[in-house]
Amino acid sequence: MAFCLRLMCLTVLVLAAHVMLADAAVTVKKLRARDLAGDALGNKPEPYVRAWCNGVSGGRTSTKPGTSYPSWDDEFGFINCKPGHTLKMIVYDEDVKDDDTLGTCKKIVSKGTFTDVACAMDKKGTLIYNLYVS
């Protein structure tokens, strides 16, 4: 019984997330990065991305272990993000204790469809994504 209830709750959450992305005014898809820095010991990063629009969190991507050239199937959807607002994405290196910031990208949102937007991050590497603004 408890398993069925958990499964039903999970199904509702997944459906709600899809509805939110479908209704989003701003959507970020097809994220990928290149030339991300590893740590001082020479280990490759385990990157993930967090995103905000106008200060509102859009969540985070999955973590990609051991790569300086990750790509993510995850999407960010922002319902209340509008042209003129700032889209901010930060790439992190997931660590056991404290995650390191690999770089930050900021973009002023404008209406339209933008494919393969390349953002040279403030530290090292490039974040590339598609942006859809209605």
MDTraj code that builds the backbone (N, CA, C; nanometers):
import mdtraj as md
import numpy as np

residues = "MET ALA PHE CYS LEU ARG LEU MET CYS LEU THR VAL LEU VAL LEU ALA ALA HIS VAL MET LEU ALA ASP ALA ALA VAL THR VAL LYS LYS LEU ARG ALA ARG ASP LEU ALA GLY ASP ALA LEU GLY ASN LYS PRO GLU PRO TYR VAL ARG ALA TRP CYS ASN GLY VAL SER GLY GLY ARG THR SER THR LYS PRO GLY THR SER TYR PRO SER TRP ASP ASP GLU PHE GLY PHE ILE ASN CYS LYS PRO GLY HIS THR LEU LYS MET ILE VAL TYR ASP GLU ASP VAL LYS ASP ASP ASP THR LEU GLY THR CYS LYS LYS ILE VAL SER LYS GLY THR PHE THR ASP VAL ALA CYS ALA MET ASP LYS LYS GLY THR LEU ILE TYR ASN LEU TYR VAL SER".split()
xyz = np.array([
    [0.0818, -0.1193, 0.0000],
    [0.0000, 0.0000, 0.0000],
    [0.0868, 0.1265, 0.0000],
    [0.1871, 0.1305, 0.0895],
    [0.2745, 0.2480, 0.0973],
    [0.3523, 0.2662, -0.0325],
    [0.3952, 0.1556, -0.0938],
    [0.4678, 0.1635, -0.2201],
    [0.3800, 0.2256, -0.3280],
    [0.2541, 0.1837, -0.3362],
    [0.1610, 0.2373, -0.4364],
    [0.1392, 0.3862, -0.4155],
    [0.1284, 0.4287, -0.2908],
    [0.1098, 0.5704, -0.2605],
    [0.2324, 0.6504, -0.3033],
    [0.3520, 0.5991, -0.2742],
    [0.4750, 0.6670, -0.3153],
    [0.4845, 0.6752, -0.4668],
    [0.4498, 0.5667, -0.5337],
    [0.4539, 0.5644, -0.6799],
    [0.3559, 0.6647, -0.7385],
    [0.2381, 0.6753, -0.6802],
    [0.1382, 0.7706, -0.7276],
    [0.1877, 0.9142, -0.7060],
    [0.2475, 0.9424, -0.5908],
    [0.3013, 1.0763, -0.5634],
    [0.4130, 1.1113, -0.6613],
    [0.5006, 1.0159, -0.6884],
    [0.6087, 1.0385, -0.7834],
    [0.5533, 1.0685, -0.9220],
    [0.4512, 0.9953, -0.9630],
    [0.3887, 1.0179, -1.0931],
    [0.3292, 1.1577, -1.1019],
    [0.2627, 1.2028, -0.9972],
    [0.2043, 1.3370, -0.9949],
    [0.3136, 1.4427, -1.0047],
    [0.4253, 1.4241, -0.9328],
    [0.5357, 1.5206, -0.9391],
    [0.5974, 1.5276, -1.0783],
    [0.6157, 1.4135, -1.1418],
    [0.6722, 1.4113, -1.2776],
    [0.5778, 1.4819, -1.3747],
    [0.4502, 1.4549, -1.3662],
    [0.3532, 1.5212, -1.4542],
    [0.3491, 1.6714, -1.4296],
    [0.3552, 1.7125, -1.3039],
    [0.3557, 1.8555, -1.2714],
    [0.4791, 1.9243, -1.3282],
    [0.5931, 1.8577, -1.3216],
    [0.7161, 1.9157, -1.3770],
    [0.7046, 1.9342, -1.5278],
    [0.6443, 1.8382, -1.5970],
    [0.6262, 1.8510, -1.7416],
    [0.5299, 1.9637, -1.7762],
    [0.4249, 1.9811, -1.6993],
    [0.3305, 2.0897, -1.7225],
    [0.3993, 2.2231, -1.7006],
    [0.4820, 2.2329, -1.5945],
    [0.5527, 2.3580, -1.5677],
    [0.6472, 2.3929, -1.6814],
    [0.7191, 2.2951, -1.7356],
    [0.8089, 2.3229, -1.8469],
    [0.7309, 2.3643, -1.9704],
    [0.6144, 2.3015, -1.9942],
    [0.5334, 2.3353, -2.1115],
    [0.4781, 2.4768, -2.1016],
    [0.4504, 2.5238, -1.9792],
    [0.3951, 2.6575, -1.9590],
    [0.5024, 2.7642, -1.9397],
    [0.6281, 2.7245, -1.9406],
    [0.7363, 2.8167, -1.9093],
    [0.7497, 2.9259, -2.0151],
    [0.7725, 3.0483, -1.9678],
    [0.7983, 3.1605, -2.0571],
    [0.9410, 3.1540, -2.1102],
    [1.0313, 3.0976, -2.0293],
    [1.1715, 3.0822, -2.0681],
    [1.2114, 2.9367, -2.0427],
    [1.2702, 2.8746, -2.1434],
    [1.3166, 2.7373, -2.1319],
    [1.4615, 2.7292, -2.1784],
    [1.5433, 2.6594, -2.1018],
    [1.6834, 2.6353, -2.1368],
    [1.6990, 2.4855, -2.1584],
    [1.7509, 2.4464, -2.2751],
    [1.7669, 2.3058, -2.3116],
    [1.9045, 2.2821, -2.3721],
    [1.9356, 2.1543, -2.3892],
    [2.0575, 2.1099, -2.4587],
    [2.1835, 2.1752, -2.4043],
    [2.1972, 2.1706, -2.2734],
    [2.3168, 2.2265, -2.2096],
    [2.4357, 2.1340, -2.2308],
    [2.5490, 2.1949, -2.2524],
    [2.6745, 2.1223, -2.2618],
    [2.7865, 2.2208, -2.2285],
    [2.9012, 2.1681, -2.1966],
    [3.0152, 2.2539, -2.1630],
    [3.1409, 2.1953, -2.2229],
    [3.2420, 2.2797, -2.2332],
    [3.3717, 2.2326, -2.2833],
    [3.4832, 2.3030, -2.2060],
    [3.5953, 2.2327, -2.1984],
    [3.7166, 2.2864, -2.1359],
    [3.6995, 2.3229, -1.9880],
    [3.6192, 2.2445, -1.9144],
    [3.6035, 2.2721, -1.7714],
    [3.7307, 2.2314, -1.6970],
    [3.7661, 2.3087, -1.5956],
    [3.8865, 2.2829, -1.5172],
    [3.8618, 2.1712, -1.4165],
    [3.9636, 2.0915, -1.3948],
    [3.9605, 1.9911, -1.2886],
    [4.0141, 2.0517, -1.1603],
    [4.0415, 1.9676, -1.0626],
    [4.0947, 2.0193, -0.9362],
    [4.2477, 2.0270, -0.9391],
    [4.3038, 2.0774, -0.8320],
    [4.4492, 2.0974, -0.8231],
    [4.5268, 1.9659, -0.8279],
    [4.4605, 1.8542, -0.7980],
    [4.5267, 1.7237, -0.8006],
    [4.5244, 1.6594, -0.9390],
    [4.4624, 1.7272, -1.0359],
    [4.4562, 1.6749, -1.1718],
    [4.3344, 1.5892, -1.2010],
    [4.2410, 1.5817, -1.1062],
    [4.1175, 1.5052, -1.1287],
    [4.0217, 1.5828, -1.2184],
    [3.9524, 1.5117, -1.3061],
    [3.8526, 1.5759, -1.3903],
    [3.7320, 1.6149, -1.3052],
    [3.6614, 1.7201, -1.3464],
    [3.5462, 1.7646, -1.2671],
    [3.4284, 1.6693, -1.2784],
    [3.3375, 1.6823, -1.1835],
    [3.2086, 1.6125, -1.1850],
    [3.1027, 1.7223, -1.1895],
    [3.0803, 1.7787, -1.3095],
    [3.0023, 1.9015, -1.3206],
    [2.8507, 1.8827, -1.3177],
    [2.7867, 1.9871, -1.2671],
    [2.6419, 2.0042, -1.2762],
    [2.6149, 2.1537, -1.2861],
    [2.4927, 2.1900, -1.3265],
    [2.4566, 2.3303, -1.3479],
    [2.3355, 2.3647, -1.2631],
    [2.3391, 2.4826, -1.2008],
    [2.2228, 2.5414, -1.1340],
    [2.1858, 2.6667, -1.2126],
    [2.0546, 2.6948, -1.2198],
    [2.0094, 2.8101, -1.2970],
    [1.9089, 2.8936, -1.2184],
    [1.9122, 3.0242, -1.2439],
    [1.8188, 3.1197, -1.1847],
    [1.7763, 3.2175, -1.2922],
    [1.6542, 3.2668, -1.2821],
    [1.6107, 3.3783, -1.3655],
    [1.5471, 3.4814, -1.2745],
    [1.6001, 3.6009, -1.2803],
    [1.5535, 3.7111, -1.1961],
    [1.5575, 3.6717, -1.0484],
    [1.6579, 3.5909, -1.0118],
    [1.6759, 3.5496, -0.8733],
    [1.5951, 3.4281, -0.8303],
    [1.5106, 3.3738, -0.9189],
    [1.4280, 3.2577, -0.8861],
    [1.4960, 3.1315, -0.9381],
    [1.5133, 3.0340, -0.8498],
    [1.5833, 2.9109, -0.8863],
    [1.5019, 2.8265, -0.9842],
    [1.5730, 2.7713, -1.0813],
    [1.5119, 2.6784, -1.1759],
    [1.5554, 2.5358, -1.1495],
    [1.6363, 2.5155, -1.0439],
    [1.6815, 2.3816, -1.0092],
    [1.8232, 2.3563, -1.0547],
    [1.8525, 2.2269, -1.0706],
    [1.9873, 2.1873, -1.1104],
    [1.9809, 2.0670, -1.2031],
    [2.0882, 2.0497, -1.2773],
    [2.0995, 1.9339, -1.3658],
    [2.1511, 1.8147, -1.2869],
    [2.1605, 1.7033, -1.3534],
    [2.2266, 1.5873, -1.2963],
    [2.3776, 1.6127, -1.2979],
    [2.4497, 1.5328, -1.2232],
    [2.5954, 1.5416, -1.2188],
    [2.6543, 1.4461, -1.3226],
    [2.7543, 1.4930, -1.3956],
    [2.8233, 1.4105, -1.4947],
    [2.9627, 1.3786, -1.4416],
    [2.9862, 1.2549, -1.4023],
    [3.1137, 1.2209, -1.3387],
    [3.2328, 1.2204, -1.4347],
    [3.3424, 1.2797, -1.3884],
    [3.4724, 1.2693, -1.4533],
    [3.4818, 1.3178, -1.5959],
    [3.4313, 1.4387, -1.6247],
    [3.4417, 1.4895, -1.7615],
    [3.4563, 1.6417, -1.7650],
    [3.5396, 1.6877, -1.8553],
    [3.5545, 1.8315, -1.8813],
    [3.4659, 1.8756, -1.9971],
    [3.3945, 1.7769, -2.0600],
    [3.3087, 1.8028, -2.1758],
    [3.1709, 1.7390, -2.1544],
    [3.0963, 1.7831, -2.0516],
    [2.9669, 1.7206, -2.0232],
    [2.8559, 1.7707, -2.1152],
    [2.7507, 1.6912, -2.1235],
    [2.6253, 1.7367, -2.1847],
    [2.5129, 1.6842, -2.0974],
    [2.4052, 1.7610, -2.0894],
    [2.2938, 1.7277, -2.0023],
    [2.1644, 1.7222, -2.0819],
    [2.0785, 1.6253, -2.0494],
    [1.9441, 1.6170, -2.1076],
    [1.8445, 1.6983, -2.0255],
    [1.8867, 1.7461, -1.9097],
    [1.7996, 1.8226, -1.8203],
    [1.7573, 1.9543, -1.8857],
    [1.6425, 2.0070, -1.8424],
    [1.5908, 2.1350, -1.8911],
    [1.5560, 2.2236, -1.7724],
    [1.5656, 2.3543, -1.7944],
    [1.5201, 2.4522, -1.6962],
    [1.4000, 2.5245, -1.7560],
    [1.2951, 2.5400, -1.6771],
    [1.1781, 2.6154, -1.7203],
    [1.1445, 2.7218, -1.6184],
    [1.1234, 2.8437, -1.6654],
    [1.0923, 2.9567, -1.5777],
    [0.9606, 3.0192, -1.6220],
    [0.8589, 3.0107, -1.5374],
    [0.7265, 3.0611, -1.5724],
    [0.7224, 3.2134, -1.5675],
    [0.7866, 3.2737, -1.4668],
    [0.7776, 3.4189, -1.4472],
    [0.8975, 3.4963, -1.4997],
    [0.9815, 3.4331, -1.5776],
    [1.0980, 3.5002, -1.6349],
    [1.0537, 3.5730, -1.7625],
    [1.0952, 3.6958, -1.7762],
    [1.0509, 3.7783, -1.8893],
    [1.1708, 3.8465, -1.9565],
    [1.1510, 3.8932, -2.0794],
    [1.2572, 3.9719, -2.1431],
    [1.2998, 4.0871, -2.0527],
    [1.4293, 4.1073, -2.0442],
    [1.4857, 4.2092, -1.9572],
    [1.5371, 4.1517, -1.8258],
    [1.4881, 4.0332, -1.7875],
    [1.5370, 3.9673, -1.6666],
    [1.6733, 3.9038, -1.6945],
    [1.7461, 3.8728, -1.5885],
    [1.8776, 3.8108, -1.6011],
    [1.8695, 3.6610, -1.5779],
    [1.9180, 3.5843, -1.6750],
    [1.9338, 3.4399, -1.6623],
    [2.0760, 3.4160, -1.6150],
    [2.0890, 3.3418, -1.5051],
    [2.2213, 3.3143, -1.4486],
    [2.2357, 3.1640, -1.4330],
    [2.3459, 3.1108, -1.4825],
    [2.3764, 2.9689, -1.4670],
    [2.5172, 2.9550, -1.4116],
    [2.5293, 2.8678, -1.3117],
    [2.6593, 2.8423, -1.2505],
    [2.6908, 2.6940, -1.2659],
    [2.8113, 2.6659, -1.3133],
    [2.8584, 2.5285, -1.3261],
    [2.9420, 2.4978, -1.2020],
    [2.9082, 2.3877, -1.1369],
    [2.9778, 2.3437, -1.0162],
    [3.0483, 2.2108, -1.0400],
    [3.1518, 2.1865, -0.9602],
    [3.2185, 2.0575, -0.9543],
    [3.1735, 1.9930, -0.8237],
    [3.1009, 1.8827, -0.8339],
    [3.0497, 1.8166, -0.7146],
    [3.1627, 1.7467, -0.6405],
    [3.1739, 1.7763, -0.5133],
    [3.2746, 1.7159, -0.4272],
    [3.2071, 1.6547, -0.3062],
    [3.2820, 1.5726, -0.2320],
    [3.2272, 1.5064, -0.1140],
    [3.1865, 1.6092, -0.0085],
    [3.2731, 1.7092, 0.0144],
    [3.2451, 1.8054, 0.1202],
    [3.1816, 1.9330, 0.0663],
    [3.2569, 2.0127, -0.0067],
    [3.2070, 2.1394, -0.0607],
    [3.2233, 2.1402, -0.2120],
    [3.1184, 2.1768, -0.2829],
    [3.1248, 2.1847, -0.4282],
    [3.1986, 2.3119, -0.4693],
    [3.2809, 2.2996, -0.5736],
    [3.3571, 2.4141, -0.6240],
    [3.2832, 2.4777, -0.7400],
    [3.2920, 2.6091, -0.7501],
    [3.2354, 2.6809, -0.8641],
    [3.3344, 2.6748, -0.9794],
    [3.2896, 2.6229, -1.0942],
    [3.3758, 2.6168, -1.2124],
    [3.3593, 2.7395, -1.3012],
    [3.2440, 2.8044, -1.2936],
    [3.2229, 2.9235, -1.3742],
    [3.0778, 2.9679, -1.3714],
    [3.0583, 3.0943, -1.4079],
    [2.9261, 3.1563, -1.4074],
    [2.8981, 3.2202, -1.5423],
    [2.7735, 3.2069, -1.5878],
    [2.7268, 3.2732, -1.7093],
    [2.6046, 3.3562, -1.6757],
    [2.5982, 3.4759, -1.7323],
    [2.4801, 3.5606, -1.7165],
    [2.4379, 3.6101, -1.8535],
    [2.3056, 3.6186, -1.8731],
    [2.2517, 3.6680, -2.0001],
    [2.1239, 3.7446, -1.9717],
    [2.1103, 3.8602, -2.0328],
    [1.9844, 3.9341, -2.0267],
    [1.8897, 3.8681, -2.1263],
    [1.7735, 3.8285, -2.0787],
    [1.6773, 3.7554, -2.1607],
    [1.6099, 3.8496, -2.2607],
    [1.6008, 3.8044, -2.3846],
    [1.5244, 3.8758, -2.4871],
    [1.4386, 3.7735, -2.5616],
    [1.3303, 3.8187, -2.6206],
    [1.2340, 3.7297, -2.6844],
    [1.2948, 3.6631, -2.8078],
    [1.2644, 3.5349, -2.8251],
    [1.3109, 3.4637, -2.9437],
    [1.3638, 3.3253, -2.9113],
    [1.4180, 3.2603, -3.0129],
    [1.4798, 3.1287, -3.0010],
    [1.6277, 3.1449, -3.0330],
    [1.7105, 3.0987, -2.9421],
    [1.8553, 3.1141, -2.9562],
    [1.9195, 2.9763, -2.9425],
    [1.9825, 2.9297, -3.0477],
    [2.0447, 2.7970, -3.0445],
    [2.1962, 2.8103, -3.0323],
    [2.2540, 2.7162, -2.9621],
    [2.3988, 2.7104, -2.9424],
    [2.4569, 2.8416, -2.8905],
    [2.3918, 2.8954, -2.7869],
    [2.4439, 3.0147, -2.7206],
    [2.5694, 2.9724, -2.6458],
    [2.6816, 3.0345, -2.6784],
    [2.8094, 3.0019, -2.6148],
    [2.8449, 3.1118, -2.5163],
    [2.8620, 3.0732, -2.3928],
    [2.8947, 3.1679, -2.2872],
    [3.0322, 3.1327, -2.2310],
    [3.1292, 3.2200, -2.2552],
    [3.2623, 3.2012, -2.1953],
    [3.2477, 3.2319, -2.0469],
    [3.2736, 3.1326, -1.9640],
    [3.2534, 3.1510, -1.8209],
    [3.3636, 3.2373, -1.7610],
    [3.3332, 3.2970, -1.6478],
    [3.4246, 3.3910, -1.5843],
    [3.5514, 3.3246, -1.5299],
    [3.5532, 3.1936, -1.5176],
    [3.6754, 3.1252, -1.4731],
    [3.7394, 3.0577, -1.5936],
    [3.7027, 2.9339, -1.6217],
    [3.7573, 2.8619, -1.7374],
    [3.6472, 2.7775, -1.7973],
    [3.6447, 2.7691, -1.9280],
    [3.5480, 2.6851, -1.9960],
    [3.4338, 2.7645, -2.0578],
    [3.3517, 2.6915, -2.1333],
    [3.2389, 2.7515, -2.2042],
    [3.1142, 2.6683, -2.1782],
    [3.0041, 2.7353, -2.1479],
    [2.8741, 2.6707, -2.1332],
    [2.7938, 2.7026, -2.2589],
    [2.7347, 2.6006, -2.3192],
    [2.6591, 2.6158, -2.4443],
    [2.5183, 2.5632, -2.4188],
    [2.4178, 2.6344, -2.4707],
    [2.2796, 2.5957, -2.4451],
    [2.1869, 2.6541, -2.5512],
    [2.0638, 2.6034, -2.5531],
    [1.9578, 2.6603, -2.6354],
    [1.8616, 2.7324, -2.5427],
    [1.8132, 2.8490, -2.5869],
    [1.7255, 2.9329, -2.5064],
    [1.5998, 2.9645, -2.5860],
    [1.4846, 2.9401, -2.5234],
    [1.3553, 2.9657, -2.5877],
    [1.2780, 3.0635, -2.4993],
    [1.2451, 3.1810, -2.5541],
    [1.1750, 3.2852, -2.4771],
    [1.0493, 3.3233, -2.5527],
    [0.9331, 3.3050, -2.4865],
    [0.8056, 3.3412, -2.5516],
    [0.7585, 3.4765, -2.5052],
])
top = md.Topology()
chain = top.add_chain()
for i, resn in enumerate(residues, 1):
    res = top.add_residue(resn, chain, resSeq=i)
    for name in ("N", "CA", "C"):
        top.add_atom(name, md.element.get_by_symbol(name[0]), res)
traj = md.Trajectory(xyz[None], top)
